[in-house]
Amino acid sequence: MNIFAHGESEYDKQVRRVLRELETTDPNSEEYGTLVERLKKLQQMRAEDRPEKLSPNTAALVATNILGIVMIVRHEQFNVIVTKALGFVIKPK
C-alpha cells in the first residue's frame, strides 16, 4: 500500500473486479481460464510498475561516499588540503 497514493489504484480496481467475476464463474468453463490469465497479467503489470528496492551494496556505497566527504570536509576545517582529495570520491555514472 502506497501511503502517498490517493485512493485505490487502477490495478487494484481491476484485480478486485476480476476476483468478483471469478467467484461467480464455473471453474470448469473457458471463461474461468481467461479470467485467471487476465489476473496473472494484472499482477505481472503491477509488479513491473513498482520501483526497484535499494540494494544493500548500493546503500553501502552511498554511505561510504558520504562518510568520505564528511571526513574530507572535517579535515578542511582544521587543515589545508594541498592535493585533490575529492578525486577519491566515486563519481556517479
N, C-alpha and C positions, 0 to 999 in steps of 0.2 A: 504494500500500500504506500503510495506516494503522499507524504504529508503536505506537499505543496500543490497537489492537484485539486481542482475544484470539481467535486462530484465524481461520478463513476466514469471510467474511461470507455471509449468506444469498443475496445477489445472485450472488456468485462461485460458490456451490454450484449454483445454478440454471443459470447460464451454462455451467458445466462439464458439467452433465447434458444440456443441450440440444445442446452441441457433440458429446458422445458419441453422442447419438441421430442427429445429422446424419451422422456418419461411417458409420453402418450403414444409412442410408435412401437409397433411389434418388433422385437429383437430379431426375428427371422426374416424381416422384409428387406428389400433393396434400399428403401429409404433410410432405414436404420444405419446401414453401412455407409451411405452417403453422408449422413449426419455425423457419424463418427469420424470420417475423413475430414469433414469441414471443421470439426472440433480440434483435430490434430493440427490442421493448418493454422487455425487461430492461435493455438498455443505456441506453435513454432514462430509465428509472426510476432507474438508478444515477447518471446524470449530473444528474438533478434533485435527488437526495438529497445530493449533495456540496455543501459550503458554498461560497459565492462567494469568489473571490480578492479580496484587498485591492487596491483601485485605487491607482495611483500618486498621483492627485490627493488622495485621502483621506489617504494616508501623508504627503504634503507638508503638508496642512492640519494634521494632528495634530502633526507635527514643529515647524511654525511656532508653534502654540499653546503647546507645551511650552517652546520657546525663549523666547517672550514671557513666560511665567510665571516661568521661571528668571531672566530679566533683571529683572523686577519685584521678585522676592524678593531678588535680589542687591542691588538698589538700596536696598531697605528695610533691609538690614543696615547701610548706611552713612548713609542719609538718611531723613528722614521724608517720607512721601508725603502731600501735602495733598489731592490730588484722588482721585477714584475710578478709579485706573489699571486696576483689574481689569475695568472696563467695556469695555475694548478687546479682551478675550479673547472669542473666538467661543463662544457657548453651544451645547451640543448640542441638537438638535431632537427 
